Amino acid sequence: MENNSALKNFKLGVKSHKGKDYQSALKYFEAASDHDNAEAEYWLGSMYESGHHIAKDEVKAIFWYKKAAEKGVLNAQYNLALIYSETEVDYKYNQNRASYWFEKAAKQGHAESQYRMTERYVNAIGVNPNFTKAYKWCKKAAEQGMEEAQLYLGHIYHVGIGVTANNKKAFYWNEKAAEHNNIYALYNVGLAYILGEGVEKDLSLAKFWIKKAIANNHPDAKELWEENELDKY
């Protein structure tokens, strides 16, 4: 059961922080953390990381984030992983720790962490390369509506990274990303309609998507438009 004193101090800390009384917030969060309140530990990590009206201190930020992360606080796991991933000293060691915490958060359903693990398994950052796991995490993030993951999953299916290549599925995920107005997805969908890859060839629809890619300043869209004389459709 949550310690009543810890819960009270945590709530007072949040109230103080919202009221921009940061010194009081710090005091209340510290009091709550004395009783192992995980959310208070997360807030302390956040305050020390940002240096918002207190002295910025990455060592203390890591200390508090780690305590909260070990208790399963999702955002603490993600923020801790970010700090480790951006640390240049002891690169290999810190990248291993970053991957450990990104994967912890990914397993809790955190889409950004799932996508980070995709990149890490593809590029062997803090983990051994594993295209099957990269595909698995990318698909999970894409299914949550993450634009970057949807675009990359389209690439995974197009090339066949950790899964059998499938142009229909590649088209499906590129179209999903295009719904977010992602310029690369807009271009990919238009190109698929030109080539008839994963979808029936249709230059009128190609015109629609490439026009949107041009409007969003894709660097190659105008050239593709002119090469295929899409103004005729």
Backbone bond lengths (Angstrom), bond angles and torsions (degrees), N, CA, C in turn:
res aa  C-N    CA-C-N  psi(-1)  N-CA   C-N-CA  omega(-1)  CA-C   N-CA-C  phi
1 M - - - 1.472 - - 1.525 109.69 -
2 E 1.333 116.08 140.24 1.456 121.38 179.15 1.517 110.59 -62.15
3 N 1.338 116.42 131.10 1.456 121.54 175.75 1.531 108.77 -61.87
4 N 1.354 116.48 125.13 1.464 120.47 -175.41 1.520 112.38 -60.39
5 S 1.321 116.26 -40.34 1.459 120.91 179.39 1.527 110.75 -65.01
6 A 1.343 116.15 -41.74 1.463 120.62 179.55 1.518 110.60 -64.11
7 L 1.337 116.31 -44.21 1.460 120.58 -179.35 1.525 110.82 -64.37
8 K 1.340 116.46 -40.58 1.464 120.43 178.76 1.517 110.32 -63.19
9 N 1.325 117.22 -45.43 1.466 120.73 -179.61 1.531 111.46 -65.62
10 F 1.330 116.16 -37.57 1.465 119.21 177.91 1.526 110.58 -62.12
11 K 1.332 116.31 -46.57 1.472 119.91 -179.70 1.522 111.46 -63.65
12 L 1.337 116.68 -38.40 1.467 120.17 176.83 1.522 110.57 -66.19
13 G 1.342 116.42 -34.59 1.457 120.35 177.35 1.512 111.82 -64.85
14 V 1.333 116.42 -44.13 1.464 120.73 178.24 1.529 110.13 -62.81
15 K 1.339 115.80 -44.31 1.465 120.40 179.57 1.529 110.84 -61.39
16 S 1.319 116.89 -42.98 1.467 121.03 179.62 1.522 110.77 -65.15
17 H 1.320 115.81 -41.29 1.466 120.06 -179.71 1.526 110.42 -63.80
18 K 1.324 116.16 -44.03 1.469 119.82 178.18 1.521 111.16 -63.77
19 G 1.342 116.20 -31.81 1.463 120.81 177.41 1.513 113.46 -84.66
20 K 1.336 116.47 6.40 1.474 123.93 177.59 1.524 113.10 65.42
21 D 1.330 115.37 23.50 1.474 120.55 173.08 1.534 105.90 -97.97
22 Y 1.336 115.30 79.86 1.455 120.64 -169.25 1.522 113.63 -72.27
23 Q 1.302 117.53 -31.70 1.461 119.42 178.79 1.527 110.66 -67.77
24 S 1.327 116.41 -39.71 1.465 119.36 176.30 1.524 110.37 -67.31
25 A 1.326 115.98 -39.90 1.460 120.11 178.07 1.521 110.38 -58.13
26 L 1.328 115.61 -45.07 1.460 120.80 179.68 1.530 110.38 -59.55
27 K 1.315 115.70 -43.98 1.465 121.00 -179.49 1.528 111.12 -62.23
28 Y 1.334 116.13 -45.77 1.463 119.46 -178.27 1.532 111.89 -68.45
29 F 1.330 116.52 -40.32 1.464 119.03 178.44 1.527 111.07 -64.37
30 E 1.320 116.35 -39.46 1.472 119.69 177.69 1.533 110.94 -63.60
31 A 1.333 115.77 -39.97 1.472 119.52 178.86 1.524 110.36 -64.80
32 A 1.327 116.55 -40.72 1.469 120.25 178.73 1.523 110.99 -67.62
33 S 1.328 115.95 -36.93 1.469 119.72 -179.10 1.521 111.63 -69.01
34 D 1.332 117.33 -23.31 1.474 120.16 175.98 1.528 111.19 -60.95
35 H 1.342 115.08 -21.13 1.465 120.85 178.61 1.538 110.66 -110.06
36 D 1.340 115.15 23.76 1.469 121.76 174.65 1.530 113.80 62.57
37 N 1.321 117.44 33.90 1.461 119.98 175.17 1.538 108.30 -73.43
38 A 1.314 116.42 112.89 1.462 121.62 -172.51 1.527 112.67 -63.86
39 E 1.334 117.27 -40.44 1.459 119.88 -179.04 1.528 111.32 -67.01
40 A 1.328 116.67 -36.30 1.465 120.05 176.10 1.521 110.16 -64.35
41 E 1.316 116.47 -39.86 1.464 120.52 177.46 1.524 110.57 -61.36
42 Y 1.344 116.29 -40.76 1.471 120.20 177.15 1.529 110.96 -62.06
43 W 1.318 116.62 -45.58 1.463 120.02 -179.42 1.529 111.29 -63.33
44 L 1.308 117.13 -37.80 1.466 119.99 176.69 1.523 110.26 -63.28
45 G 1.324 116.11 -43.37 1.463 119.27 176.77 1.511 111.79 -59.20
46 S 1.323 116.05 -42.99 1.461 121.12 -179.60 1.525 111.81 -64.45
47 M 1.329 116.24 -42.09 1.459 120.02 -179.31 1.527 111.23 -65.78
48 Y 1.329 116.32 -42.14 1.472 119.08 -179.75 1.535 111.48 -72.37
49 E 1.313 116.94 -30.17 1.464 118.86 178.11 1.519 111.14 -70.37
50 S 1.332 116.16 -44.66 1.467 120.07 -176.52 1.517 113.09 -78.47
51 G 1.348 116.22 -26.35 1.464 119.18 -175.45 1.510 111.78 65.46
52 H 1.347 115.11 29.72 1.464 119.75 -177.02 1.525 110.27 -78.61
53 H 1.323 115.12 98.01 1.471 123.34 179.10 1.537 113.11 67.73
54 I 1.317 116.60 13.32 1.465 121.19 167.40 1.524 106.29 -138.98
55 A 1.333 116.60 165.43 1.461 119.48 -178.96 1.530 110.07 -65.23
56 K 1.329 116.06 126.56 1.457 120.97 178.57 1.524 109.19 -66.09
57 D 1.334 116.78 133.89 1.463 120.60 -175.70 1.533 108.23 -150.69
58 E 1.332 116.56 100.09 1.464 120.61 -176.21 1.527 112.11 -66.49
59 V 1.333 116.55 -33.89 1.463 120.05 179.37 1.529 110.00 -62.43
60 K 1.341 116.44 -45.13 1.462 119.90 178.19 1.519 111.34 -68.78
61 A 1.332 116.40 -35.45 1.462 119.88 177.93 1.529 109.92 -60.71
62 I 1.327 116.39 -46.01 1.467 120.69 178.86 1.524 110.46 -62.52
63 F 1.336 115.92 -42.60 1.462 120.53 -179.13 1.527 111.31 -57.19
64 W 1.344 116.13 -49.02 1.467 119.90 -176.24 1.529 111.96 -75.49
65 Y 1.329 116.75 -39.26 1.462 118.82 176.62 1.528 110.67 -59.92
66 K 1.330 116.30 -41.59 1.464 119.76 -177.12 1.526 110.90 -64.69
67 K 1.341 116.83 -41.02 1.467 119.83 178.39 1.532 110.44 -61.29
68 A 1.338 116.05 -43.49 1.470 120.19 179.08 1.524 111.17 -69.66
69 A 1.331 116.21 -40.74 1.466 120.99 -179.23 1.522 111.13 -61.47
70 E 1.320 115.96 -39.77 1.467 120.10 179.83 1.524 112.16 -66.76
71 K 1.332 115.68 -19.45 1.469 120.19 176.58 1.529 110.81 -93.73
72 G 1.332 117.04 4.46 1.458 120.99 174.37 1.510 116.10 93.02
73 V 1.343 118.69 11.18 1.470 120.57 179.55 1.528 108.39 -71.69
74 L 1.321 115.68 115.14 1.457 122.86 -172.14 1.528 113.04 -56.99
75 N 1.324 117.00 -52.62 1.466 119.82 -176.68 1.522 112.11 -66.59
76 A 1.325 117.02 -28.35 1.462 120.31 175.72 1.527 109.50 -67.94
77 Q 1.310 117.02 -42.00 1.462 120.78 177.78 1.527 110.71 -60.38
78 Y 1.330 116.09 -45.44 1.462 120.54 -178.76 1.529 111.54 -66.46
79 N 1.341 117.05 -47.15 1.462 119.84 -178.32 1.521 111.84 -65.54
80 L 1.320 116.64 -37.12 1.458 120.84 177.11 1.530 109.83 -63.46
81 A 1.329 115.81 -44.08 1.467 120.20 177.78 1.518 111.42 -60.37
82 L 1.336 116.66 -41.00 1.466 120.38 178.95 1.518 111.27 -60.65
83 I 1.323 116.94 -45.27 1.463 120.37 179.77 1.527 110.39 -59.90
84 Y 1.321 116.30 -47.33 1.467 119.48 179.49 1.529 111.21 -62.53
85 S 1.325 116.81 -38.59 1.470 120.48 -176.69 1.524 112.32 -68.55
86 E 1.322 116.25 -25.14 1.469 120.66 -177.62 1.525 113.23 -98.27
87 T 1.334 116.78 2.28 1.465 121.33 -179.98 1.523 109.90 -84.95
88 E 1.311 116.59 125.93 1.465 121.34 -176.27 1.529 112.88 -85.91
89 V 1.344 117.67 -28.43 1.464 119.89 179.40 1.528 109.66 -75.61
90 D 1.335 116.61 149.44 1.477 121.66 -178.42 1.527 110.29 46.57
91 Y 1.323 114.99 51.51 1.467 121.72 -169.45 1.528 113.20 -51.45
92 K 1.317 117.19 -54.04 1.463 119.95 -175.56 1.524 111.49 -61.72
93 Y 1.320 116.21 -44.21 1.467 120.92 -179.19 1.522 110.93 -61.54
94 N 1.338 116.57 -46.55 1.468 119.84 -177.71 1.522 112.45 -71.85
95 Q 1.331 117.30 -31.71 1.466 118.72 175.67 1.524 111.06 -68.00
96 N 1.315 116.99 -35.10 1.468 119.95 174.62 1.526 110.83 -61.70
97 R 1.329 115.63 -43.45 1.466 119.61 179.05 1.527 110.84 -67.06
98 A 1.342 116.38 -38.48 1.470 119.88 177.73 1.523 110.52 -59.98
99 S 1.329 116.30 -46.64 1.465 119.72 -179.83 1.528 111.37 -62.45
100 Y 1.321 115.97 -39.02 1.466 120.31 179.13 1.526 110.61 -57.52
101 W 1.339 116.85 -47.05 1.464 119.80 -176.21 1.527 112.28 -79.44
102 F 1.334 118.10 -33.21 1.463 119.02 173.90 1.532 109.93 -60.25
103 E 1.339 116.00 -41.64 1.462 118.46 -177.88 1.528 111.17 -70.07
104 K 1.328 116.89 -34.65 1.464 120.11 174.93 1.527 110.01 -58.73
105 A 1.331 116.21 -47.01 1.469 120.49 -179.98 1.524 110.81 -68.52
106 A 1.332 116.86 -37.26 1.463 121.18 178.59 1.520 111.11 -60.02
107 K 1.317 115.91 -40.01 1.462 120.38 -179.42 1.525 111.94 -68.27
108 Q 1.333 116.03 -19.27 1.469 120.16 175.25 1.527 111.81 -89.13
109 G 1.336 116.36 2.54 1.465 119.77 176.15 1.511 114.99 94.97
110 H 1.332 118.21 14.87 1.464 121.67 -179.74 1.521 109.59 -78.23
111 A 1.344 117.32 110.83 1.461 122.17 -171.59 1.527 112.64 -60.98
112 E 1.327 117.43 -44.36 1.463 120.17 -179.40 1.527 110.67 -61.25
113 S 1.326 117.24 -40.08 1.463 120.76 177.85 1.528 111.12 -67.11
114 Q 1.311 116.47 -37.32 1.458 120.34 177.37 1.528 110.44 -61.88
115 Y 1.326 115.86 -41.69 1.468 119.38 178.63 1.526 111.15 -69.46
116 R 1.331 116.29 -38.03 1.474 119.81 176.32 1.529 110.29 -59.78
117 M 1.317 117.01 -40.17 1.463 119.49 179.81 1.533 111.06 -69.16
118 T 1.320 117.04 -30.26 1.470 120.19 173.36 1.516 109.67 -57.71
119 E 1.326 116.11 -52.56 1.462 121.56 -179.21 1.522 111.22 -60.26
120 R 1.328 115.95 -39.41 1.461 120.50 -176.44 1.524 111.85 -70.41
121 Y 1.318 117.38 -39.42 1.462 119.36 178.35 1.534 111.81 -72.26
122 V 1.311 117.73 -30.48 1.465 120.36 176.71 1.530 110.85 -72.01
123 N 1.331 116.15 -42.77 1.465 121.37 -172.87 1.524 114.39 -100.63
124 A 1.332 117.04 4.50 1.472 122.37 178.14 1.528 111.35 56.01
125 I 1.333 115.38 52.94 1.466 120.88 177.45 1.526 108.12 -104.66
126 G 1.307 116.45 106.58 1.461 120.96 178.75 1.509 114.62 73.99
127 V 1.323 116.94 2.74 1.468 123.17 176.88 1.523 107.71 -147.98
128 N 1.330 116.69 162.64 1.459 120.03 171.63 1.523 108.92 -73.18
129 P 1.326 118.00 145.42 1.468 119.36 -179.48 1.524 110.79 -60.20
130 N 1.327 115.95 137.99 1.459 120.37 -179.87 1.529 107.80 -156.46
131 F 1.325 116.11 97.80 1.461 120.45 -175.48 1.526 112.78 -68.18
132 T 1.318 116.42 -29.85 1.466 119.58 178.46 1.524 110.51 -65.13
133 K 1.339 116.16 -44.16 1.467 119.93 177.84 1.522 110.68 -68.20
134 A 1.333 116.74 -36.28 1.467 119.95 177.31 1.522 110.14 -59.10
135 Y 1.324 115.80 -46.16 1.472 120.77 177.91 1.524 111.15 -60.27
136 K 1.325 116.11 -44.90 1.466 120.94 -177.83 1.528 111.12 -59.32
137 W 1.326 116.54 -47.84 1.475 119.20 -177.53 1.522 111.41 -70.51
138 C 1.321 116.91 -37.35 1.464 119.54 179.67 1.525 110.51 -63.64
139 K 1.327 116.37 -41.83 1.465 120.49 -179.58 1.531 110.72 -63.16
140 K 1.322 116.76 -40.80 1.464 120.53 179.12 1.530 110.89 -62.47
141 A 1.335 116.11 -43.77 1.467 119.60 179.53 1.528 110.76 -66.93
142 A 1.330 116.14 -41.71 1.469 120.66 -180.00 1.520 111.28 -62.31
143 E 1.325 116.17 -39.98 1.468 120.44 -179.63 1.521 111.95 -66.99
144 Q 1.331 116.80 -18.31 1.468 120.23 175.33 1.530 111.79 -88.33
145 G 1.340 116.11 1.76 1.460 119.81 175.83 1.508 114.94 92.39
146 M 1.334 118.06 12.92 1.461 120.67 -179.10 1.527 109.61 -75.15
147 E 1.313 115.79 118.69 1.460 122.31 -174.37 1.529 113.51 -56.54
148 E 1.338 116.83 -49.66 1.468 120.52 -177.49 1.523 110.84 -62.08
149 A 1.330 116.20 -38.78 1.461 120.32 179.73 1.528 110.91 -68.42
150 Q 1.324 117.12 -38.55 1.463 120.41 178.28 1.527 110.32 -63.24
151 L 1.324 116.71 -43.77 1.457 120.82 177.85 1.525 110.96 -61.66
152 Y 1.332 116.49 -46.06 1.458 119.47 -177.02 1.530 111.21 -70.78
153 L 1.332 117.20 -32.61 1.459 119.64 176.77 1.525 110.10 -65.04
154 G 1.331 116.16 -35.48 1.464 119.69 173.29 1.517 110.93 -58.79
155 H 1.334 116.32 -42.59 1.469 121.54 177.91 1.533 110.49 -65.22
156 I 1.328 116.40 -42.99 1.469 121.10 179.16 1.528 111.08 -57.11
157 Y 1.341 116.17 -45.48 1.461 119.82 -179.75 1.535 111.54 -71.28
158 H 1.308 116.70 -33.07 1.468 119.96 -179.67 1.526 111.15 -67.75
159 V 1.344 115.82 -43.08 1.466 120.98 -176.29 1.521 112.07 -89.16
160 G 1.348 115.84 -34.66 1.457 120.69 -175.84 1.504 111.87 91.39
161 I 1.332 116.65 61.70 1.462 122.21 179.47 1.532 108.21 -101.71
162 G 1.323 116.70 106.48 1.467 120.74 179.32 1.510 113.98 72.87
163 V 1.327 116.45 7.33 1.467 121.54 -178.95 1.530 106.69 -159.02
164 T 1.314 117.17 156.80 1.468 120.62 178.20 1.528 110.04 -65.60
165 A 1.319 116.78 132.88 1.463 121.28 178.87 1.531 110.08 -57.01
166 N 1.335 115.35 139.57 1.461 120.11 -177.01 1.526 107.80 -152.64
167 N 1.323 116.39 103.92 1.462 120.17 -175.71 1.524 113.63 -66.41
168 K 1.330 117.17 -30.83 1.467 119.31 177.72 1.529 110.60 -64.83
169 K 1.332 116.27 -43.35 1.464 120.00 178.12 1.518 111.18 -70.75
170 A 1.326 116.19 -33.99 1.466 119.93 176.14 1.531 109.67 -61.20
171 F 1.326 115.48 -44.62 1.465 119.73 178.58 1.525 111.00 -62.91
172 Y 1.337 115.87 -44.47 1.467 120.73 -178.48 1.529 110.75 -55.55
173 W 1.334 117.40 -47.04 1.466 119.60 -175.74 1.523 112.41 -76.90
174 N 1.318 117.25 -30.76 1.458 118.76 173.09 1.524 110.64 -64.90
175 E 1.326 115.69 -39.14 1.469 119.24 178.56 1.521 110.88 -65.71
176 K 1.325 117.19 -37.69 1.460 120.95 175.96 1.530 110.63 -60.10
177 A 1.329 116.75 -45.91 1.462 120.72 179.18 1.522 110.98 -66.77
178 A 1.322 116.47 -34.42 1.465 120.80 178.88 1.524 111.70 -64.20
179 E 1.325 116.59 -28.12 1.464 120.47 177.06 1.527 111.82 -63.86
180 H 1.345 115.95 -20.34 1.469 121.10 174.70 1.530 111.25 -89.76
181 N 1.334 116.64 3.93 1.467 123.21 -177.40 1.529 112.12 68.73
182 N 1.334 116.65 26.41 1.458 119.81 175.64 1.529 108.68 -65.77
183 I 1.329 117.38 122.93 1.468 120.14 -170.98 1.532 112.32 -63.99
184 Y 1.324 116.90 -34.35 1.471 119.32 -179.36 1.525 110.63 -73.03
185 A 1.308 116.55 -35.43 1.462 120.42 177.02 1.530 110.48 -69.24
186 L 1.322 117.00 -40.46 1.463 120.43 176.95 1.523 110.20 -56.45
187 Y 1.312 115.79 -45.51 1.460 121.97 179.32 1.528 110.72 -64.46
188 N 1.338 116.36 -45.59 1.469 120.62 -177.86 1.520 111.97 -62.49
189 V 1.327 116.34 -39.64 1.467 119.76 179.08 1.532 109.87 -66.31
190 G 1.322 115.99 -44.98 1.465 119.58 177.43 1.520 112.11 -59.73
191 L 1.326 116.68 -43.83 1.467 121.72 179.26 1.528 110.75 -63.30
192 A 1.330 116.90 -39.27 1.467 120.59 178.62 1.529 110.81 -61.20
193 Y 1.337 116.34 -39.41 1.465 119.36 178.42 1.530 111.22 -68.88
194 I 1.316 117.54 -31.75 1.468 121.10 177.13 1.525 110.54 -68.96
195 L 1.326 116.25 -44.67 1.465 121.66 -175.16 1.526 113.16 -86.38
196 G 1.333 116.52 -18.53 1.455 120.17 -174.12 1.517 111.72 70.46
197 E 1.317 116.25 38.06 1.464 122.11 179.99 1.524 110.28 -98.90
198 G 1.333 115.81 111.02 1.459 120.77 178.93 1.509 113.42 79.50
199 V 1.337 116.24 -0.30 1.459 122.36 -178.74 1.526 107.27 -159.62
200 E 1.314 116.28 156.22 1.465 118.92 179.45 1.530 110.17 -67.03
201 K 1.310 116.69 137.45 1.462 121.79 179.77 1.529 110.25 -58.82
202 D 1.338 115.82 131.67 1.459 120.14 -177.68 1.528 107.70 -156.49
203 L 1.315 117.01 102.18 1.461 120.72 -175.07 1.531 112.30 -73.37
204 S 1.324 117.29 -23.17 1.470 118.84 175.23 1.520 110.45 -67.07
205 L 1.333 116.26 -43.07 1.464 119.96 176.72 1.522 110.90 -71.14
206 A 1.323 116.74 -34.71 1.473 119.85 174.68 1.525 109.34 -58.22
207 K 1.314 116.16 -43.91 1.470 121.00 179.05 1.524 110.77 -58.29
208 F 1.333 116.37 -43.73 1.468 121.30 -179.20 1.527 111.04 -58.61
209 W 1.337 116.26 -48.17 1.462 119.94 -174.88 1.530 112.34 -75.78
210 I 1.316 117.40 -39.35 1.468 119.21 -179.97 1.522 110.55 -69.21
211 K 1.331 116.74 -32.92 1.469 120.08 175.51 1.526 109.88 -61.43
212 K 1.328 117.12 -40.59 1.462 120.98 177.56 1.533 110.36 -67.23
213 A 1.320 117.10 -37.77 1.459 120.39 178.10 1.520 110.70 -64.56
214 I 1.321 117.28 -40.36 1.473 121.37 177.08 1.520 110.09 -63.31
215 A 1.334 116.17 -44.00 1.471 120.74 -179.68 1.517 111.86 -62.70
216 N 1.327 115.79 -26.17 1.467 120.65 179.24 1.526 112.63 -99.95
217 N 1.347 114.66 13.71 1.477 121.96 170.76 1.525 114.97 68.04
218 H 1.336 116.86 36.74 1.460 118.22 171.20 1.535 108.24 -66.54
219 P 1.333 118.20 132.28 1.466 120.80 -172.76 1.528 115.71 -64.01
220 D 1.342 118.02 -25.10 1.473 120.24 -176.04 1.521 113.72 -110.52
221 A 1.326 117.27 -1.20 1.463 119.91 -172.09 1.528 112.44 -67.23
222 K 1.313 116.91 -40.29 1.474 119.51 -177.69 1.523 110.59 -64.63
223 E 1.316 116.33 -40.11 1.472 120.39 178.61 1.528 110.78 -63.41
224 L 1.343 116.53 -41.82 1.460 120.58 178.35 1.523 110.81 -63.78
225 W 1.319 116.24 -38.41 1.471 122.35 177.50 1.530 110.02 -59.51
226 E 1.319 116.16 -48.19 1.464 120.76 -176.60 1.519 111.87 -70.27
227 E 1.334 116.98 -40.34 1.464 120.73 -179.91 1.529 111.58 -60.70
228 N 1.322 116.70 -35.00 1.470 121.17 -176.70 1.524 112.64 -102.14
229 E 1.336 115.70 6.61 1.471 121.90 177.28 1.528 111.53 47.17
230 L 1.333 114.10 50.41 1.467 119.16 -174.87 1.523 112.99 -69.27
231 D 1.325 117.63 -15.08 1.467 119.69 177.44 1.533 111.42 -64.86
232 K 1.324 118.19 -15.74 1.468 122.24 -179.53 1.536 113.15 -80.14
233 Y 1.348 115.69 -10.72 1.470 118.93 -172.14 1.510 112.56 -108.98
